[in-house]
Amino acid sequence: LVPWVVLGGLRDYVRPIDQGSAVAGVAQRIALFLVPPLLAVYYVILYAYVARIFLTQEIPKNLVSPLVLAAGGLAALGLLLFDPRPAARGVGRWLRIAPALFLPLAPLGAWALLLRTGQYGLTEFRLIRLIAIVVLALLGVAATIQLVRRRPFTLHAAPLALAVAALLFAVGPWSVLALSKASQRDRLLDALAALDIPADDAGWQSAAPDSAPRIVDAGVYDQIRGSARYLATHHGADALPPVLERYARNYDSRWRDYAADLRLQPDRDIVTGSVIRFAAMPMTEAFPVRAGTAWRIGWSPGPEGPYDAPSDAATSVRIVPLDSVRLVMHADGRR
């Protein structure tokens, strides 16, 4: 309805507030019945979730930072729409405390992001979310000071601060792209160094093509695979060190398992990393699944062979689920 309200009564809508406007009144009533109740319910739910985290000692998941950002965005939207004054009553009075309510949530959102950054390094989206939370937290501190001093909120500070942060982190060596690229490349080089793999040797192989893969720690394996895939996907093959750059030139470089290309194999299943290794088995045989999703995979041992699993139980099969509808299967050197 908002486009019709604006286009149908634009002259009335842009009149000064003290002159009154039927269109402005309708729009304000719609906002009045939507934004403050939504903000109140959202904060109640979010604070209940925070209490649950502390009571159960649960580590925050990826969902926490978007929830915190949404809370800050809703609070900013409510203040921009209503501009509650220090002497406001009713809804306006409660809206003025929204910045103070956001302040305890900001550290939680930043903590959840820093946990993921420590585990998987920086990415563009993690860094953008972290910057947004920091900016909203600073705005919340300034607004809380104005609340205590009973001063009107400086509303133009919010879009100005977000615009400055967006411009600052869009260019230069401190840009979001540059920082995330440096973080993932450092993680990749550290993982390669931990396995004594020369990053600058384009022709290095950990094992001969006809020998068994080298068994390495699953965490290091996942770090090599994840950082290399991120760099190749977001920054191109040139972002990879020479030892891995050659593998990113193929058509499926976005989905490659770069650790496996180095003839490495994890010492245990990486369930969260979506790489599962198992031997072929008869279709009637059962196997345990600790977590995740199990797929029944048909495999043809030859161009003219039946579409069934091979009878040789020693045949190595590696499944790489990419998302809910696509997966890549490696079997006997074929994909």
C-alpha positions, -999 to 999 in steps of 0.1 A, spaced: 0 0 0 29 24 6 36 32 -31 -1 39 -37 -2 62 -6 28 81 -18 19 84 -54 -18 90 -48 -13 118 -23 23 130 -26 14 167 -21 -4 159 11 22 135 22 51 161 20 33 189 38 49 202 70 39 181 100 23 210 118 -2 215 89 -16 180 92 -24 156 64 -49 128 60 -24 108 40 4 113 65 -21 104 93 -30 71 77 7 62 71 16 71 106 -13 50 120 -2 20 99 34 25 113 21 30 148 2 -3 148 30 -23 132 65 -11 142 63 -6 180 45 -39 187 68 -58 164 98 -42 180 85 -51 215 77 -87 206 110 -92 188 131 -79 217 112 -101 242 119 -132 220 155 -122 215 162 -116 252 145 -150 260 170 -166 235 199 -148 252 188 -162 286 186 -197 271 221 -194 258 235 -185 292 214 -210 311 223 -239 288 259 -228 282 251 -231 245 276 -216 220 258 -190 198 252 -202 162 252 -183 129 217 -172 136 226 -149 164 243 -121 145 214 -117 120 189 -116 148 209 -89 166 213 -69 134 175 -71 128 169 -59 164 192 -29 158 176 -22 124 141 -23 139 150 0 167 166 25 142 135 23 120 112 30 149 131 60 160 134 74 124 96 70 119 84 85 151 113 107 164 101 105 200 109 135 221 121 136 257 86 146 269 69 119 247 42 97 263 28 64 253 45 46 225 71 74 220 83 70 256 89 33 252 106 37 218 132 60 234 146 31 255 152 9 224 188 20 220 196 11 256 179 -23 252 201 -30 221 234 -24 239 235 -58 258 227 -76 225 255 -60 205 283 -78 223 265 -111 220 262 -107 182 299 -97 179 309 -127 201 290 -151 178 307 -136 148 341 -137 164 336 -174 173 330 -182 136 358 -160 125 382 -178 148 370 -212 134 367 -204 97 384 -170 92 369 -138 78 345 -137 49 328 -107 33 295 -114 50 310 -120 84 330 -88 82 300 -67 69 278 -80 98 306 -73 123 310 -37 110 272 -32 111 270 -44 147 298 -21 158 283 9 141 249 2 156 264 -3 190 282 30 188 250 47 177 232 29 206 258 43 231 253 79 218 215 75 218 216 61 254 236 91 265 210 114 249 183 94 266 199 98 301 204 136 294 168 139 281 179 153 248 163 147 214 179 120 193 203 131 166 185 110 140 207 120 110 237 104 127 224 69 119 224 70 81 255 92 81 275 67 103 264 37 81 273 56 49 307 65 63 314 29 74 302 15 40 325 40 21 355 33 44 353 -4 41 346 -5 4 380 7 -9 416 4 0 437 -23 17 412 -23 46 382 -30 24 360 -59 32 373 -79 1 409 -72 9 406 -82 46 386 -113 39 410 -124 12 441 -118 35 424 -138 63 416 -168 42 449 -168 25 468 -167 58 447 -196 71 454 -216 40 492 -209 42 492 -218 79 475 -251 71 499 -259 43 529 -250 65 516 -273 92 518 -302 68 552 -291 53 536 -284 20 556 -258 0 530 -232 -11 552 -218 -38 560 -252 -55 535 -255 -84 545 -291 -91 545 -305 -56 527 -338 -48 524 -353 -13 522 -388 -28 526 -406 -61 494 -409 -82 494 -447 -77 501 -446 -40 477 -443 -10 467 -407 0 486 -391 29 465 -393 61 463 -359 79 444 -343 107 408 -337 97 408 -301 110 438 -291 89 422 -310 59 390 -290 63 409 -257 67 428 -263 34 397 -273 15 375 -245 29 399 -216 25 411 -227 -10 375 -231 -22 366 -197 -8 396 -180 -24 390 -196 -58 353 -189 -58 354 -153 -45 387 -140 -57 397 -163 -86 425 -188 -92 452 -161 -89 444 -158 -52 455 -193 -45 492 -202 -38 510 -219 -68 507 -254 -53 469 -251 -56 464 -226 -84 466 -253 -111 436 -271 -98 414 -240 -99 417 -238 -137 391 -265 -144 355 -259 -150 344 -272 -116 369 -251 -96 341 -238 -73 334 -273 -61 368 -289 -60 382 -306 -29 416 -290 -30 429 -310 -1 421 -342 -20 439 -328 -50 470 -327 -29 466 -364 -23 455 -358 13 429 -377 33 413 -368 67 419 -391 96 382 -391 104 349 -382 88 342 -345 85 304 -345 89 301 -307 91 323 -302 61 301 -324 40 328 -348 29 320 -384 35 342 -414 26 330 -450 25 336 -482 7 310 -495 -18 287 -521 -3 257 -542 -14 224 -522 -17 208 -544 10 235 -537 36 229 -511 63 254 -487 78 252 -463 108 249 -426 104 259 -404 133 247 -371 119 237 -354 86 219 -369 56 225 -403 40 221 -407 2 218 -440 -17 242 -436 -46 241 -457 -78 274 -462 -96 282 -478 -129 316 -496 -129 319 -492 -167 303 -476 -197 283 -507 -205 279 -520 -170 247 -521 -149 238 -490 -129 246 -505 -95 272 -503 -68 304 -523 -76 308 -556 -59 344 -549 -48 342 -536 -12 377 -521 -15 366 -496 -41 370 -461 -28 341 -437 -32 341 -401 -21 308 -381 -19 309 -343 -17 274 -329 -10 273 -293 -22 238 -283 -12 204 -300 -8 201 -309 -45 236 -313 -59 265 -335 -50 297 -346 -67 309 -382 -66 345 -394 -72 350 -431 -79 380 -448 -94 394 -415 -108 361 -405 -124 336 -378 -114 
